[in-house]
Amino acid sequence: MRTDTVLSQMKKIIEQFGERSAQTKIKREFGNSIVYLTYRKKTIYIESVEFDMSPVSTFNFQGKEITFAEYYNTQYGEDVDLKQPLLKHINKRNGKVEYYIPSLCLLTGISQDMRSNFTTMQKIASVTKKPPNDRIRETLNNQRECLEHSEFKLELDK
């Protein structure tokens, strides 16, 4: 699993391309991507990067205007860098627009650096491109190991 945040990658892009041209590159890089929310332990689809918004932007929460920074601090105990754009997500269940803070989101997938590293790609291939017999054997071994643990059995019996 990757451990670099969206914000850390944004900063690298800004260093590489400069402040002005970096915004276009960042929008292309992170719009229409999937990120992992560290504080909620789930992945979400990012529609776009909103540079006109930041953690000091406000929204209505339980009838009161509150900043995103205050919300994340109160709800999750997270202090955030106030100089970063927000990530826009549209909830597919209810159609609501939600915003997330890049410093609290981990990147998913394989980075360009990983793709260009031959050793890393070999290791990934050794796990993802196994023959069917090896996959079946591993699945059966995992199943047997799970059934040997009494806590797992109790959970299945519920």
TIVONU-636524 format. One line per field, with one value per residue: residue number from 1; residue in three letters; z, y, x of N, C-alpha, C, O in turn. Coordinates in Angstrom, 2 decimals, always signed. Example, Ala and Ser with C-alpha at 12.3 -4.5 7.8 and 13.67 -1.06 7.14 Angstrom:
2
num	1 2
residuo	ALA SER
n_z	+7.80 +7.08
n_y	-5.69 -2.25
n_x	+13.19 +12.85
ca_z	+7.80 +7.14
ca_y	-4.50 -1.06
ca_x	+12.30 +13.67
c_z	+7.80 +7.87
c_y	-3.30 +0.03
c_x	+13.20 +12.90
o_z	+8.46 +8.04
o_y	-3.32 +1.14
o_x	+14.24 +13.41
END
This chain:
158
num	1 2 3 4 5 6 7 8 9 10 11 12 13 14 15 16 17 18 19 20 21 22 23 24 25 26 27 28 29 30 31 32 33 34 35 36 37 38 39 40 41 42 43 44 45 46 47 48 49 50 51 52 53 54 55 56 57 58 59 60 61 62 63 64 65 66 67 68 69 70 71 72 73 74 75 76 77 78 79 80 81 82 83 84 85 86 87 88 89 90 91 92 93 94 95 96 97 98 99 100 101 102 103 104 105 106 107 108 109 110 111 112 113 114 115 116 117 118 119 120 121 122 123 124 125 126 127 128 129 130 131 132 133 134 135 136 137 138 139 140 141 142 143 144 145 146 147 148 149 150 151 152 153 154 155 156 157 158
residuo	MET ARG THR ASP THR VAL LEU SER GLN MET LYS LYS ILE ILE GLU GLN PHE GLY GLU ARG SER ALA GLN THR LYS ILE LYS ARG GLU PHE GLY ASN SER ILE VAL TYR LEU THR TYR ARG LYS LYS THR ILE TYR ILE GLU SER VAL GLU PHE ASP MET SER PRO VAL SER THR PHE ASN PHE GLN GLY LYS GLU ILE THR PHE ALA GLU TYR TYR ASN THR GLN TYR GLY GLU ASP VAL ASP LEU LYS GLN PRO LEU LEU LYS HIS ILE ASN LYS ARG ASN GLY LYS VAL GLU TYR TYR ILE PRO SER LEU CYS LEU LEU THR GLY ILE SER GLN ASP MET ARG SER ASN PHE THR THR MET GLN LYS ILE ALA SER VAL THR LYS LYS PRO PRO ASN ASP ARG ILE ARG GLU THR LEU ASN ASN GLN ARG GLU CYS LEU GLU HIS SER GLU PHE LYS LEU GLU LEU ASP LYS
n_z	+0.00 -0.80 +0.77 +0.47 +0.61 -1.01 -0.89 -0.52 -2.99 -4.60 -3.82 -4.77 -7.52 -7.81 -7.13 -9.27 -11.64 -11.12 -9.62 -11.20 -13.65 -12.46 -11.38 -13.47 -14.16 -11.72 -11.51 -13.67 -12.85 -10.38 -10.53 -11.27 -9.99 -7.58 -4.10 -0.78 +2.27 +5.20 +7.80 +7.78 +6.74 +4.09 +0.51 -1.98 -4.90 -6.64 -8.09 -8.94 -8.45 -6.35 -6.56 -5.79 -3.32 +0.15 +3.28 +4.99 +3.94 +4.29 +5.40 +5.87 +8.83 +10.74 +11.03 +11.45 +10.41 +9.56 +9.33 +7.08 +8.21 +10.98 +11.23 +10.58 +12.61 +14.92 +14.48 +13.83 +15.07 +13.66 +12.64 +10.10 +7.24 +6.21 +3.72 +1.14 -1.65 -2.02 -2.38 -4.55 -4.25 -5.43 -3.88 -4.68 -3.73 -2.60 -4.11 -3.08 -2.83 -1.67 +0.18 +0.49 +2.31 +0.99 +2.45 +4.15 +2.67 +1.10 -1.71 -4.26 -6.18 -8.76 -8.85 -11.16 -10.74 -9.56 -11.73 -13.49 -12.23 -12.54 -10.81 -8.83 -10.40 -11.21 -8.76 -8.17 -10.33 -9.73 -7.72 -8.70 -11.09 -10.91 -11.61 -12.20 -10.60 -8.43 -7.29 -6.49 -4.62 -2.66 -1.87 -0.76 +1.35 +2.87 +3.59 +5.14 +7.25 +8.36 +9.30 +11.29 +13.41 +16.38 +17.01 +14.53 +13.63 +15.50 +14.74 +12.19 +12.83 +13.89
n_y	-1.19 +2.20 +4.99 +7.67 +10.92 +12.73 +15.45 +15.59 +14.65 +16.64 +18.80 +18.01 +18.12 +20.87 +21.85 +20.82 +21.88 +24.53 +27.08 +28.17 +26.58 +24.16 +23.76 +22.94 +20.50 +19.13 +19.01 +17.31 +15.05 +14.21 +14.53 +12.56 +10.23 +7.65 +7.71 +6.97 +7.33 +8.16 +8.50 +7.45 +5.00 +4.06 +3.94 +6.50 +8.07 +10.67 +13.50 +16.03 +18.54 +21.25 +24.33 +26.78 +26.49 +25.78 +24.41 +26.41 +27.23 +27.43 +25.50 +24.34 +22.81 +20.92 +23.08 +25.21 +27.42 +26.25 +25.77 +23.64 +22.77 +23.09 +21.23 +18.72 +18.67 +18.61 +16.34 +14.23 +14.67 +15.74 +17.86 +20.20 +21.36 +24.60 +25.65 +24.36 +22.88 +21.63 +18.33 +17.18 +15.19 +13.30 +11.97 +8.90 +7.65 +9.56 +11.83 +14.09 +16.64 +16.27 +17.29 +16.80 +16.70 +16.96 +16.27 +14.32 +12.15 +9.18 +8.10 +5.79 +2.80 +2.38 +4.30 +6.56 +6.46 +3.92 +2.34 +2.74 +1.45 -1.42 -3.66 -3.35 -3.64 -6.29 -7.62 -6.96 -8.21 -10.87 -11.41 -10.71 -12.08 -14.91 -18.45 -20.28 -22.69 -22.15 -19.97 -21.16 -23.03 -21.25 -19.93 -22.04 -22.74 -20.36 -20.41 -22.76 -22.01 -19.90 -21.25 -22.77 -21.07 -20.28 -17.91 -16.91 -18.93 -18.66 -16.15 -16.71 -18.43 -16.78
n_x	+0.84 +0.49 +2.09 +2.27 +0.90 -1.80 -1.35 +1.47 +2.36 +1.26 +2.81 +5.32 +4.84 +4.39 +6.94 +8.37 +7.13 +6.47 +4.40 +2.22 +1.82 +1.54 -1.00 -2.74 -1.56 -1.84 -4.63 -5.17 -3.76 -4.92 -7.69 -10.54 -9.62 -8.77 -8.66 -7.42 -8.98 -7.53 -8.53 -11.09 -10.83 -11.43 -11.95 -12.37 -13.78 -12.36 -13.61 -12.66 -10.06 -10.25 -9.15 -10.07 -11.02 -10.28 -8.97 -9.90 -12.25 -15.80 -18.68 -22.07 -22.78 -24.76 -26.55 -24.83 -22.23 -19.08 -15.53 -13.67 -11.29 -11.81 -13.88 -12.64 -10.78 -12.40 -14.10 -12.32 -9.92 -7.80 -5.24 -4.72 -2.83 -3.36 -3.01 -3.87 -5.57 -8.98 -10.37 -12.82 -15.70 -18.43 -21.11 -22.39 -24.67 -26.45 -26.10 -24.89 -22.40 -19.15 -16.26 -12.77 -9.66 -6.46 -4.07 -4.93 -5.46 -4.48 -2.59 -3.57 -2.93 -0.37 +2.50 +4.19 +6.92 +7.16 +6.35 +8.45 +10.52 +12.18 +12.64 +10.66 +8.34 +8.68 +8.35 +5.69 +4.42 +5.00 +3.24 +0.72 +0.38 +0.05 -0.02 -3.11 -3.35 -1.63 -2.96 -5.39 -4.41 -3.33 -5.68 -7.17 -5.44 -5.55 -8.25 -8.32 -6.59 -8.07 -10.34 -9.22 -8.87 -10.44 -11.85 -12.57 -14.24 -16.34 -17.31 -18.28 -20.34 -22.26
ca_z	+0.00 -0.87 +2.00 +0.17 +0.59 -2.19 -0.71 -0.75 -4.44 -5.14 -3.55 -5.72 -8.84 -7.75 -7.19 -10.61 -12.72 -10.72 -9.08 -12.21 -14.53 -11.63 -11.15 -14.57 -14.01 -10.52 -11.85 -14.52 -12.10 -9.27 -10.90 -11.77 -9.40 -6.35 -2.96 +0.45 +3.41 +6.34 +9.03 +7.65 +6.27 +2.90 -0.70 -2.65 -6.23 -6.68 -9.36 -9.34 -7.43 -6.29 -6.08 -5.24 -1.95 +1.03 +4.59 +5.68 +3.36 +5.25 +4.96 +6.92 +9.57 +11.81 +11.16 +11.82 +9.45 +10.15 +8.31 +6.92 +9.20 +12.28 +11.17 +10.67 +13.94 +15.89 +14.21 +13.70 +15.80 +12.66 +12.32 +8.69 +6.60 +5.69 +2.36 +0.18 -2.24 -1.57 -3.37 -4.68 -4.45 -5.47 -3.29 -5.65 -3.08 -2.38 -5.03 -2.39 -3.08 -0.44 -0.05 +1.32 +2.44 +0.40 +3.41 +4.87 +1.66 +0.53 -3.11 -4.53 -7.49 -8.99 -9.28 -12.32 -10.26 -9.42 -13.08 -14.14 -11.47 -13.03 -9.68 -8.23 -11.32 -11.14 -7.51 -8.34 -11.26 -9.08 -6.87 -9.45 -12.28 -10.52 -12.34 -11.53 -9.57 -7.25 -6.69 -5.82 -3.44 -1.65 -1.38 +0.13 +2.56 +3.66 +4.13 +6.21 +8.37 +8.99 +10.01 +12.46 +14.50 +17.04 +16.93 +13.19 +13.60 +16.26 +13.93 +11.11 +13.39 +14.31
ca_y	+0.00 +3.44 +5.78 +9.09 +11.61 +13.53 +16.74 +15.46 +14.56 +17.96 +19.65 +17.59 +18.65 +22.32 +22.03 +20.45 +22.67 +25.90 +27.28 +28.42 +25.44 +22.98 +23.56 +22.14 +19.15 +18.54 +18.69 +16.11 +13.92 +13.74 +14.47 +11.23 +9.21 +7.04 +7.93 +6.27 +8.25 +7.55 +8.61 +6.67 +3.68 +3.66 +4.63 +7.30 +8.56 +12.13 +14.09 +17.12 +19.29 +22.59 +25.29 +27.96 +26.14 +25.34 +24.01 +27.53 +27.41 +27.03 +24.77 +24.26 +21.55 +20.92 +24.43 +26.19 +27.54 +25.77 +25.54 +22.23 +22.51 +22.90 +19.98 +17.57 +18.67 +18.20 +14.99 +13.19 +15.04 +15.97 +19.23 +20.18 +22.50 +25.43 +26.08 +23.27 +22.87 +20.52 +17.30 +17.10 +13.86 +13.30 +10.73 +8.25 +7.24 +10.65 +12.92 +15.24 +16.95 +16.22 +17.76 +16.12 +17.40 +16.13 +15.76 +13.19 +11.14 +8.46 +7.72 +4.36 +2.41 +2.35 +5.61 +6.54 +6.00 +2.47 +1.75 +2.81 +0.63 -2.79 -4.59 -3.20 -4.23 -7.74 -8.08 -6.84 -9.26 -12.19 -11.57 -10.54 -12.93 -16.30 -19.45 -20.64 -23.71 -21.48 -19.16 -22.08 -23.55 -20.19 -19.70 -23.17 -22.59 -19.26 -20.89 -23.71 -21.25 -19.17 -22.20 -23.29 -20.09 -20.38 -16.62 -16.84 -19.86 -18.04 -15.07 -17.34 -19.06 -15.77
ca_x	+0.00 +1.25 +2.02 +2.39 -0.39 -2.09 -0.68 +2.92 +2.54 +0.97 +3.99 +6.37 +4.47 +4.62 +8.40 +8.83 +6.56 +6.18 +3.06 +1.18 +1.51 +1.29 -2.44 -3.29 -1.00 -2.46 -6.03 -5.14 -3.20 -5.74 -9.09 -10.91 -8.74 -9.26 -7.77 -7.78 -9.17 -6.84 -9.31 -12.33 -10.43 -12.16 -11.53 -13.39 -13.47 -12.23 -14.07 -11.79 -9.32 -10.85 -8.16 -10.73 -11.42 -9.19 -9.49 -10.55 -13.58 -16.83 -19.87 -23.09 -22.76 -25.76 -27.11 -23.81 -21.13 -17.84 -14.50 -13.29 -10.24 -12.46 -14.64 -11.73 -10.17 -13.42 -14.61 -11.29 -8.70 -6.76 -4.84 -4.35 -2.19 -4.44 -2.69 -4.02 -6.91 -9.82 -10.71 -14.27 -16.27 -19.89 -21.60 -23.29 -25.92 -27.40 -25.81 -24.29 -21.00 -18.35 -14.90 -11.78 -8.39 -5.41 -3.09 -5.52 -5.78 -3.34 -2.72 -3.72 -2.40 +1.07 +3.00 +5.06 +8.23 +7.08 +6.29 +9.76 +11.46 +12.05 +12.56 +9.33 +7.37 +8.84 +7.74 +4.24 +4.00 +5.09 +2.06 -0.53 +0.31 +0.29 -0.81 -4.36 -3.15 -1.06 -4.03 -6.32 -3.71 -3.28 -7.05 -7.50 -4.61 -6.13 -9.52 -8.00 -6.05 -9.18 -11.21 -8.50 -8.94 -11.75 -12.56 -13.13 -15.38 -17.44 -17.86 -19.04 -21.54 -23.25
c_z	+0.00 +0.41 +1.73 +0.04 -0.73 -2.08 -0.98 -2.25 -5.11 -4.98 -4.49 -7.11 -8.89 -7.84 -8.61 -11.69 -12.37 -10.39 -10.15 -13.04 -13.73 -11.44 -12.24 -14.45 -12.82 -10.81 -12.71 -13.74 -11.08 -9.53 -11.51 -11.27 -8.10 -5.27 -1.74 +1.58 +4.65 +7.59 +8.97 +7.13 +5.10 +1.70 -1.29 -4.01 -6.19 -8.06 -9.86 -8.15 -7.49 -5.69 -5.51 -3.83 -1.18 +2.37 +5.39 +5.04 +4.33 +4.58 +6.15 +7.53 +10.77 +12.11 +11.49 +10.76 +10.17 +9.04 +8.22 +7.95 +10.58 +12.32 +11.35 +12.02 +14.98 +15.71 +14.29 +14.44 +14.88 +12.48 +10.89 +8.27 +5.93 +4.25 +1.42 -0.41 -1.65 -2.73 -3.38 -5.01 -4.49 -4.98 -4.23 -5.04 -3.00 -3.27 -4.38 -2.76 -1.74 -0.80 +0.96 +1.26 +1.96 +1.39 +4.20 +3.92 +1.12 -0.92 -3.23 -5.90 -7.55 -9.52 -10.52 -11.94 -10.11 -10.78 -13.75 -13.41 -11.83 -11.89 -9.03 -9.11 -11.35 -9.90 -7.60 -9.24 -10.61 -8.18 -7.70 -10.65 -11.96 -11.37 -11.53 -10.40 -8.28 -6.53 -5.90 -4.55 -2.32 -1.05 -0.40 +1.43 +3.47 +4.32 +5.31 +7.44 +9.11 +9.84 +11.24 +13.64 +15.08 +16.95 +15.57 +13.07 +14.32 +15.45 +12.78 +11.61 +13.80 +13.32
c_y	+1.24 +4.25 +7.28 +9.73 +12.37 +14.87 +16.64 +15.36 +15.90 +18.88 +19.29 +18.15 +20.16 +22.62 +21.81 +21.42 +24.14 +26.06 +27.38 +27.20 +24.17 +22.72 +22.69 +20.69 +18.43 +18.15 +17.43 +14.87 +13.34 +13.78 +13.10 +10.14 +8.69 +7.26 +7.18 +7.29 +7.59 +7.51 +7.82 +5.26 +3.18 +4.44 +5.41 +7.75 +10.09 +12.63 +15.14 +17.71 +20.72 +23.59 +26.55 +27.69 +25.67 +24.91 +25.16 +27.90 +26.87 +26.23 +24.69 +22.86 +21.67 +22.34 +25.52 +26.22 +27.17 +25.58 +24.04 +21.85 +22.27 +21.56 +18.78 +17.51 +18.16 +16.75 +13.91 +13.50 +15.31 +17.46 +19.23 +21.48 +23.31 +25.87 +24.88 +23.34 +21.72 +19.57 +17.12 +15.67 +14.01 +11.94 +10.12 +7.87 +8.37 +11.87 +14.14 +15.39 +16.97 +16.67 +17.11 +16.87 +16.50 +15.55 +14.57 +12.05 +10.51 +8.12 +6.21 +4.06 +2.47 +3.71 +5.45 +6.07 +4.48 +1.78 +1.72 +2.00 -0.84 -3.79 -4.54 -3.87 -5.76 -8.30 -8.02 -7.95 -10.64 -12.46 -11.55 -11.47 -14.39 -17.24 -19.85 -21.67 -23.10 -20.64 -20.03 -22.62 -22.51 -19.92 -20.80 -23.10 -21.49 -19.69 -21.84 -22.98 -20.48 -20.10 -22.81 -22.34 -20.07 -19.06 -16.47 -17.74 -19.26 -16.94 -15.62 -17.91 -18.06 -15.60
c_x	+0.88 +1.06 +2.18 +1.01 -0.56 -1.36 +0.82 +3.21 +2.26 +2.18 +5.14 +6.09 +4.72 +6.11 +8.90 +8.38 +6.34 +4.71 +1.98 +0.83 +1.21 -0.20 -3.08 -2.83 -1.65 -3.91 -6.09 -4.72 -4.19 -7.25 -9.37 -9.95 -9.36 -8.21 -8.31 -7.85 -8.59 -7.71 -10.61 -12.07 -11.28 -11.64 -12.71 -12.87 -13.45 -12.62 -13.08 -11.06 -9.83 -9.85 -8.78 -11.26 -10.20 -9.79 -10.14 -11.89 -14.61 -17.95 -20.82 -23.05 -23.68 -26.26 -26.12 -22.71 -19.83 -16.82 -14.21 -12.23 -10.84 -13.20 -13.72 -11.03 -11.16 -13.82 -13.54 -9.99 -7.53 -6.50 -4.31 -3.66 -3.29 -4.22 -2.69 -5.42 -7.72 -10.09 -12.22 -14.71 -17.79 -20.36 -22.65 -24.63 -26.94 -27.15 -25.18 -22.82 -20.27 -16.93 -13.96 -10.45 -7.25 -4.40 -3.61 -5.89 -4.50 -3.63 -2.89 -3.11 -0.89 +1.51 +3.89 +6.46 +8.25 +7.10 +7.66 +10.83 +11.24 +11.87 +11.19 +8.28 +7.47 +8.17 +6.21 +3.72 +4.04 +3.89 +0.77 -0.69 +0.64 -0.54 -2.05 -4.18 -2.57 -2.12 -5.01 -5.68 -3.67 -4.66 -7.45 -6.71 -5.17 -7.43 -9.26 -7.48 -7.14 -10.04 -10.54 -8.56 -10.34 -12.54 -13.23 -14.36 -16.59 -18.11 -18.70 -20.36 -22.61 -24.34
o_z	+0.71 +1.04 +2.67 -0.54 -1.45 -3.07 -1.62 -2.72 -6.07 -5.89 -4.96 -7.80 -9.89 -8.54 -9.09 -12.57 -13.27 -10.82 -10.03 -13.14 -14.29 -11.34 -11.93 -14.61 -12.91 -10.40 -12.51 -13.95 -10.93 -8.82 -12.20 -12.03 -7.60 -5.48 -1.67 +1.83 +5.11 +8.37 +10.02 +7.07 +5.11 +1.85 -1.13 -4.25 -5.76 -9.07 -11.03 -6.99 -8.56 -4.47 -4.81 -3.22 -1.76 +2.57 +6.36 +5.53 +5.10 +3.36 +7.29 +6.85 +11.70 +13.27 +11.79 +10.26 +11.24 +7.92 +9.15 +8.49 +11.28 +13.32 +12.17 +12.52 +15.84 +16.69 +14.77 +14.44 +15.28 +12.20 +10.52 +8.85 +5.16 +3.62 +0.95 +0.25 -0.86 -3.90 -2.33 -5.91 -3.70 -5.58 -4.54 -5.75 -3.28 -3.21 -5.06 -2.96 -0.79 -1.92 +2.12 +0.30 +2.47 +1.19 +4.86 +4.33 +0.74 -1.30 -2.38 -6.67 -6.52 -10.50 -10.87 -12.70 -10.47 -10.96 -14.47 -13.91 -11.45 -11.99 -8.71 -8.61 -11.49 -9.95 -7.15 -8.94 -10.90 -7.90 -7.41 -11.16 -12.66 -11.81 -10.31 -9.35 -7.18 -5.30 -4.79 -3.50 -1.17 +0.16 +0.67 +2.50 +4.68 +5.48 +6.35 +8.56 +10.34 +10.96 +12.13 +14.78 +14.35 +16.82 +15.48 +12.49 +13.82 +15.46 +12.44 +10.91 +14.02 +13.53
o_y	+1.31 +4.20 +8.07 +9.16 +12.61 +15.36 +17.53 +15.92 +16.27 +19.63 +20.17 +18.60 +20.67 +23.55 +22.55 +21.76 +24.93 +25.27 +26.75 +26.83 +23.20 +21.56 +21.81 +19.76 +17.24 +17.07 +16.59 +13.78 +12.12 +13.12 +12.54 +9.27 +9.23 +7.02 +6.81 +8.01 +6.57 +6.55 +7.54 +4.44 +2.06 +5.47 +5.03 +7.78 +10.72 +12.23 +15.16 +17.43 +21.34 +23.68 +27.31 +28.56 +25.23 +25.03 +24.90 +28.78 +25.95 +26.29 +24.95 +21.86 +22.42 +22.74 +26.64 +25.17 +27.69 +25.25 +23.28 +20.74 +21.34 +20.85 +17.91 +16.42 +17.36 +16.00 +12.81 +12.69 +15.14 +18.23 +18.35 +22.54 +22.76 +26.41 +24.45 +23.79 +20.93 +19.96 +16.92 +15.02 +14.75 +10.91 +10.75 +7.77 +8.19 +12.85 +15.15 +14.41 +17.62 +16.46 +16.90 +17.58 +15.39 +14.43 +13.87 +11.10 +11.21 +7.87 +5.45 +4.98 +2.60 +4.22 +4.33 +5.36 +3.83 +0.77 +0.78 +1.87 -1.43 -4.69 -5.58 -4.59 -6.44 -9.34 -8.94 -8.57 -11.48 -13.61 -12.31 -11.62 -15.01 -16.89 -19.76 -21.52 -23.48 -20.62 -19.69 -22.68 -22.83 -19.70 -20.52 -23.39 -21.66 -19.37 -21.73 -23.30 -20.42 -19.77 -23.32 -22.76 -19.88 -19.09 -15.96 -17.36 -19.34 -16.80 -15.04 -17.87 -18.45 -14.79
o_x	+1.88 +0.00 +2.21 +0.09 +0.40 -0.82 +1.39 +4.20 +2.93 +2.53 +5.86 +7.01 +5.21 +6.51 +9.77 +9.16 +6.04 +3.87 +0.93 -0.34 +0.69 -0.61 -3.88 -3.62 -1.97 -4.36 -6.96 -5.25 -4.28 -8.02 -8.52 -9.53 -10.35 -7.02 -9.48 -6.89 -9.11 -7.63 -11.20 -12.98 -11.78 -10.98 -13.87 -11.66 -14.41 -12.04 -12.71 -11.39 -9.84 -9.70 -8.11 -11.89 -9.21 -11.00 -10.85 -12.59 -14.32 -18.14 -20.43 -23.26 -23.42 -26.38 -26.52 -22.30 -19.52 -17.20 -14.47 -12.25 -10.42 -13.15 -13.99 -10.73 -10.78 -13.89 -13.81 -9.07 -6.38 -7.42 -3.53 -3.88 -4.09 -5.13 -1.63 -6.35 -7.20 -10.05 -12.83 -14.17 -18.37 -20.06 -23.66 -25.63 -28.12 -27.89 -24.96 -22.10 -20.73 -16.47 -14.32 -10.16 -7.08 -3.92 -2.84 -6.55 -3.57 -4.78 -2.41 -2.82 -0.22 +0.97 +4.28 +7.11 +9.23 +7.78 +7.98 +11.95 +10.22 +11.03 +10.62 +7.41 +6.46 +7.51 +5.53 +2.70 +3.19 +3.57 -0.16 -1.80 +1.43 -1.63 -2.05 -4.80 -2.97 -2.16 -5.40 -6.33 -3.94 -4.78 -8.00 -7.25 -5.25 -7.67 -9.91 -7.89 -7.15 -10.41 -11.22 -8.33 -11.32 -13.77 -14.35 -15.37 -17.71 -19.34 -19.74 -21.37 -23.76 -25.25
END
